[in-house]
Amino acid sequence: MVQRSSPRRSRQLEEFGENIRRWRTLNGLSAAELADRAAVSRQTLRAIESGEGGRIDSLFAILGALGIAETAIAGIDPYTNETARARIDDLLRNGGRL
């Protein structure tokens, strides 16, 4: 189980899990069907959907089964975020590397 360091982190995990559940619903899948397609246990899926955490490979198996793994990867790409892009530009301008 994930050691939660703050109420904020707990809320973020719960919100993320709820979004996974919504994607499952939008895809017309039961929890058992998604767990089967992702080759994870129903317990693992339940933990992720409830914000209790899980292994990253299990998370990506679920995202892949939902067809949104690439969307999740793109969502954390610093090159697609204005604030991060400005920091990258500053870093590179000052001789830093990524």
Summary of the structure (lengths in Angstrom):
residues: 98
radius of gyration: 16.4
end to end distance: 32.1
largest distance: 51.4
contacts: 231
relative contact order: 0.11
helix: 70%
strand: 0%
